[in-house]
Amino acid sequence: MSEGTQTKAPGRWRKLRDGGLGLLIGLVIGGLFAGFVYVDGRERLAALDASRAADAREVDEAVKSIQQQLDAARSTDALLRARIAADLALAELERANFGLSREQLSYVNVALAQVEPELIGVDRGALEAARLLVDSTLVGAAPDVAAQRTHLQDVVRALDALIPRDQRG
């Protein structure tokens, strides 16, 4: 073979450029792109987690508020049930049904025990005084119906004083 027709073997750099270097550059660029996507995804996930945590706090606060309203409504309901039972006790006394009158008075006691005064703005001392008045009425059955009626009317007045203004008709 002659020297002029001899083909030169490709250089080392040409082989790298045509083969592995292109692949290596593609991998580097792809890795960088994947890294950016990964970081962006983590930031979005962190923002979503923060948003969900804030939503959960709002829901918890709403649930607590509703629970407080429900507890207050139960206390008001118990107070109103006590007042109704006191009226029924007075009505049974007027009919000379002394046993039913005492039974209704015991319902007053049960209902008053369920009242949480702080939730509905009732004075704790006044509530305790009303309970003591009911207890004294239950214990001391008066031989005189007029005295018993006066005592029951005192119970009704004490319960009326406990009922918050917005609950009165």
One Martini backbone bead per residue (centre of mass of N, CA, C, O) as a GRO file, in nm:
protein
  169
    1MET     BB    1   0.098   0.035   0.015
    2SER     BB    2   0.036   0.353   0.014
    3GLU     BB    3   0.064   0.653   0.165
    4GLY     BB    4  -0.179   0.812   0.029
    5THR     BB    5  -0.406   0.567   0.081
    6GLN     BB    6  -0.390   0.585   0.364
    7THR     BB    7  -0.571   0.543   0.647
    8LYS     BB    8  -0.668   0.702   0.917
    9ALA     BB    9  -0.701   0.668   1.231
   10PRO     BB   10  -0.896   0.746   1.457
   11GLY     BB   11  -0.907   0.943   1.709
   12ARG     BB   12  -0.959   0.954   2.032
   13TRP     BB   13  -1.158   1.198   2.040
   14ARG     BB   14  -1.344   1.096   1.822
   15LYS     BB   15  -1.448   0.851   1.970
   16LEU     BB   16  -1.560   0.997   2.216
   17ARG     BB   17  -1.746   1.188   2.063
   18ASP     BB   18  -1.910   0.963   1.907
   19GLY     BB   19  -1.976   0.807   2.173
   20GLY     BB   20  -1.937   0.863   2.503
   21LEU     BB   21  -1.962   1.175   2.529
   22GLY     BB   22  -2.259   1.205   2.447
   23LEU     BB   23  -2.368   1.025   2.670
   24LEU     BB   24  -2.252   1.182   2.908
   25ILE     BB   25  -2.391   1.452   2.848
   26GLY     BB   26  -2.680   1.338   2.861
   27LEU     BB   27  -2.665   1.245   3.156
   28VAL     BB   28  -2.605   1.514   3.286
   29ILE     BB   29  -2.853   1.665   3.183
   30GLY     BB   30  -3.061   1.464   3.298
   31GLY     BB   31  -2.972   1.490   3.595
   32LEU     BB   32  -3.031   1.789   3.625
   33PHE     BB   33  -3.328   1.775   3.554
   34ALA     BB   34  -3.405   1.574   3.777
   35GLY     BB   35  -3.318   1.756   4.010
   36PHE     BB   36  -3.517   1.986   3.957
   37VAL     BB   37  -3.771   1.815   3.977
   38TYR     BB   38  -3.723   1.715   4.265
   39VAL     BB   39  -3.711   1.990   4.408
   40ASP     BB   40  -3.987   2.090   4.312
   41GLY     BB   41  -4.151   1.857   4.435
   42ARG     BB   42  -4.070   1.909   4.730
   43GLU     BB   43  -4.184   2.196   4.746
   44ARG     BB   44  -4.475   2.120   4.679
   45LEU     BB   45  -4.512   1.917   4.909
   46ALA     BB   46  -4.458   2.116   5.140
   47ALA     BB   47  -4.690   2.308   5.068
   48LEU     BB   48  -4.914   2.096   5.093
   49ASP     BB   49  -4.862   2.022   5.387
   50ALA     BB   50  -4.910   2.305   5.501
   51SER     BB   51  -5.200   2.333   5.399
   52ARG     BB   52  -5.314   2.084   5.547
   53ALA     BB   53  -5.239   2.177   5.831
   54ALA     BB   54  -5.410   2.433   5.826
   55ASP     BB   55  -5.678   2.291   5.773
   56ALA     BB   56  -5.672   2.114   6.028
   57ARG     BB   57  -5.676   2.348   6.229
   58GLU     BB   58  -5.945   2.469   6.140
   59VAL     BB   59  -6.113   2.218   6.199
   60ASP     BB   60  -6.044   2.193   6.499
   61GLU     BB   61  -6.158   2.471   6.578
   62ALA     BB   62  -6.446   2.416   6.481
   63VAL     BB   63  -6.499   2.172   6.661
   64LYS     BB   64  -6.456   2.316   6.931
   65SER     BB   65  -6.677   2.527   6.893
   66ILE     BB   66  -6.912   2.326   6.858
   67GLN     BB   67  -6.870   2.181   7.128
   68GLN     BB   68  -6.925   2.430   7.304
   69GLN     BB   69  -7.210   2.480   7.199
   70LEU     BB   70  -7.321   2.204   7.280
   71ASP     BB   71  -7.262   2.225   7.583
   72ALA     BB   72  -7.433   2.478   7.625
   73ALA     BB   73  -7.700   2.356   7.527
   74ARG     BB   74  -7.711   2.134   7.742
   75SER     BB   75  -7.720   2.322   7.986
   76THR     BB   76  -7.973   2.475   7.904
   77ASP     BB   77  -8.154   2.228   7.887
   78ALA     BB   78  -8.126   2.143   8.183
   79LEU     BB   79  -8.241   2.404   8.300
   80LEU     BB   80  -8.518   2.386   8.155
   81ARG     BB   81  -8.596   2.108   8.272
   82ALA     BB   82  -8.596   2.202   8.565
   83ARG     BB   83  -8.818   2.411   8.533
   84ILE     BB   84  -9.039   2.219   8.437
   85ALA     BB   85  -9.031   2.029   8.683
   86ALA     BB   86  -9.115   2.248   8.883
   87ASP     BB   87  -9.391   2.299   8.759
   88LEU     BB   88  -9.491   2.007   8.790
   89ALA     BB   89  -9.466   1.998   9.096
   90LEU     BB   90  -9.669   2.224   9.147
   91ALA     BB   91  -9.907   2.090   9.002
   92GLU     BB   92  -9.915   1.831   9.179
   93LEU     BB   93  -9.966   1.977   9.443
   94GLU     BB   94 -10.240   2.099   9.356
   95ARG     BB   95 -10.352   1.786   9.317
   96ALA     BB   96 -10.233   1.612   9.561
   97ASN     BB   97  -9.952   1.484   9.433
   98PHE     BB   98  -9.693   1.426   9.627
   99GLY     BB   99  -9.524   1.206   9.487
  100LEU     BB  100  -9.501   1.351   9.209
  101SER     BB  101  -9.375   1.605   9.317
  102ARG     BB  102  -9.115   1.473   9.427
  103GLU     BB  103  -9.027   1.352   9.158
  104GLN     BB  104  -8.992   1.620   9.010
  105LEU     BB  105  -8.779   1.728   9.209
  106SER     BB  106  -8.568   1.512   9.139
  107TYR     BB  107  -8.539   1.609   8.844
  108VAL     BB  108  -8.424   1.880   8.912
  109ASN     BB  109  -8.164   1.773   9.034
  110VAL     BB  110  -8.062   1.621   8.787
  111ALA     BB  111  -8.055   1.865   8.594
  112LEU     BB  112  -7.867   2.052   8.769
  113ALA     BB  113  -7.616   1.855   8.751
  114GLN     BB  114  -7.583   1.925   8.423
  115VAL     BB  115  -7.491   2.205   8.484
  116GLU     BB  116  -7.269   2.447   8.328
  117PRO     BB  117  -7.221   2.765   8.420
  118GLU     BB  118  -6.983   2.873   8.235
  119LEU     BB  119  -7.128   2.818   7.952
  120ILE     BB  120  -7.403   3.019   8.035
  121GLY     BB  121  -7.365   3.245   8.260
  122VAL     BB  122  -7.377   3.120   8.550
  123ASP     BB  123  -7.396   3.137   8.878
  124ARG     BB  124  -7.268   2.915   9.096
  125GLY     BB  125  -7.402   3.009   9.360
  126ALA     BB  126  -7.696   3.010   9.254
  127LEU     BB  127  -7.701   2.711   9.180
  128GLU     BB  128  -7.644   2.602   9.464
  129ALA     BB  129  -7.887   2.736   9.598
  130ALA     BB  130  -8.098   2.585   9.430
  131ARG     BB  131  -8.017   2.302   9.520
  132LEU     BB  132  -8.066   2.347   9.822
  133LEU     BB  133  -8.365   2.415   9.792
  134VAL     BB  134  -8.447   2.144   9.675
  135ASP     BB  135  -8.343   1.968   9.905
  136SER     BB  136  -8.520   2.099  10.128
  137THR     BB  137  -8.788   2.020   9.988
  138LEU     BB  138  -8.748   1.712   9.991
  139VAL     BB  139  -8.706   1.676  10.300
  140GLY     BB  140  -8.932   1.902  10.381
  141ALA     BB  141  -9.230   1.795  10.446
  142ALA     BB  142  -9.510   1.968  10.467
  143PRO     BB  143  -9.814   1.971  10.628
  144ASP     BB  144  -9.842   2.231  10.473
  145VAL     BB  145  -9.933   2.320  10.158
  146ALA     BB  146  -9.868   2.623  10.154
  147ALA     BB  147  -9.570   2.594  10.232
  148GLN     BB  148  -9.496   2.410   9.999
  149ARG     BB  149  -9.575   2.606   9.775
  150THR     BB  150  -9.379   2.832   9.854
  151HIS     BB  151  -9.126   2.661   9.819
  152LEU     BB  152  -9.172   2.598   9.517
  153GLN     BB  153  -9.181   2.891   9.424
  154ASP     BB  154  -8.889   2.945   9.504
  155VAL     BB  155  -8.769   2.749   9.305
  156VAL     BB  156  -8.879   2.878   9.049
  157ARG     BB  157  -8.744   3.155   9.092
  158ALA     BB  158  -8.453   3.053   9.101
  159LEU     BB  159  -8.461   2.934   8.811
  160ASP     BB  160  -8.538   3.192   8.663
  161ALA     BB  161  -8.272   3.344   8.744
  162LEU     BB  162  -8.080   3.141   8.576
  163ILE     BB  163  -8.197   3.214   8.318
  164PRO     BB  164  -8.112   3.333   8.042
  165ARG     BB  165  -8.236   3.594   7.864
  166ASP     BB  166  -8.222   3.452   7.570
  167GLN     BB  167  -8.422   3.204   7.685
  168ARG     BB  168  -8.651   3.381   7.716
  169GLY     BB  169  -8.995   3.441   7.615
   0.00000   0.00000   0.00000
